[in-house]
């Protein structure tokens, strides 16, 4: 079953259960997935990652502005979206992927960060945040 179909099923269940916040969040996600499909983007996981990242960034902005109520709403939506994404890589697994990427790309100094990151992100395949990957690649190249 495609992710959009699973989310639509969950949306119907949430509507029946009267879960207003969950219904609102799922409707937004379905809308974004449908819009991406219309525009020719069939990578549902990329859309979900983007939407999750937007929610987390918005939550940070709300927290900075002292609006903890809105921040917690955004965080709960991000958590809901994360439930449809593949599990995040453990630190050990991510470290192994980064080490392999640095070896295979031939990167040896911080100047080669771009090539090592490209290789590492391909190996990660969206199962870890780019900031985590970047920090590990930078550490590996600095020695």
Secondary structure, DSSP 4 states (H G I P E B T S, - for coil): --HHHHHHHHHHHHHHHT-HHHHHHHHHHHHHHHHHHHTT---HHHHHHHHHHHHHHHHHHHHHTT-HHHHHHHHHHHHHHHTTSPPPPPHHHHHHHHHHHHHHHT--SGGGHHHHHHHHHHHHTTSS-HHHHHHHHHHHHH-
